[in-house]
Amino acid sequence: MNQLLAGGAAVVLVVVLWGLGRRPGKTLLRSTDATSVAAINRAQLGLVEASLPQTDHEIQSVSAKGAFDSVPFQPPATSAERISLERRLREAMDQGNPGQRLEAVRVAGQWGHGSVLPLLRRGLRDADSLVVEAAAVAIERHRGATRPSPAQVARPPRNVARMR
């Protein structure tokens, strides 16, 4: 009798839990129209594309307005110049202007110093695709295995002939 009561209680518990666990499937609303959403997305994309510079001349004019002049890059000769350049690059990356960030990444890529790697990695996560592309090109030379410093060639042990 106790076994029958325990079995019945277990069956009732399973049925109740199974009934609570089932949720009715969500039905799609008939008023949802995907074509209107797609039209809105296309309109917004058109506005964004219209505001982007289209030609190389426009891109250069945007980047020329940045913190750096369009003169050819000269690497810093002294440590004070190096610190000053790093500070200017960091400030340009902190600015909200994509042209300044693009020019900072390009200058960092031309310099090629190891201290600009954090700046280039930050450029890889930038919102502007031109900055991301420039950072990817600039960081390419730093990719790969690091080379160990040349060590002194050790001479073989005295008993090499006995080792074979």
Disulfide bonds with the S-S distance in Angstrom:
none
